[in-house]
Amino acid sequence: MPSTTAPSDLQSIELADELRAVLKRLVRRLRQEGAEQAGDLSLHQTMLLARIEAHPGIGVAELARQEHLRVPTMSAHVKSLEQAGLVLREPDPQDRRRAGLHLSEAGRQMLERLWSRRRDWLAGRLARLPAEGTAALRLALRHLQEISE
């Protein structure tokens, strides 16, 4: 049966496949760069720290919803982060039945070290590019931003 996909659609599909593969490798490499900074924390735990940093005061139930996990499962993750001294539960002044999650100073420092290491690794790689490669990436970033919205 002949394909009904237009040539421009095929080019977009090929580009999408290439882009996905490259982004996957880049994300994997960035994760590897930060692994020693994260210590004994799993990738999932570091992602939870980042989510709490982005949404200070978030509740366990909302965090579970955003992460597509059951509340008891999320509670266990949060408890381990609390025991590690990275997350604090603070009572909600409007609703004393609810506690919001916040990063401790140690949690903030952990994330900052992790992000700095990843940023520095990426900046070092970008610095090796020729000027035309840097210019092409800057242009591509604008288009990637459009795609991501």
Secondary structure, 3 states (H helix, E strand, C coil): CCCCCCHHHHHHHHHHHHHHHHHHHHHHHHHHHHHCCCCCCCHHHHHHHHHHHHCCCECHHHHHHHHCCCHHHHHHHHHHHHHCCCEEEEECCCCCCCEEEEECHHHHHHHHHHHHHHHHHHHHHHHCCCHHHHHHHHHHHHHHHHHHC
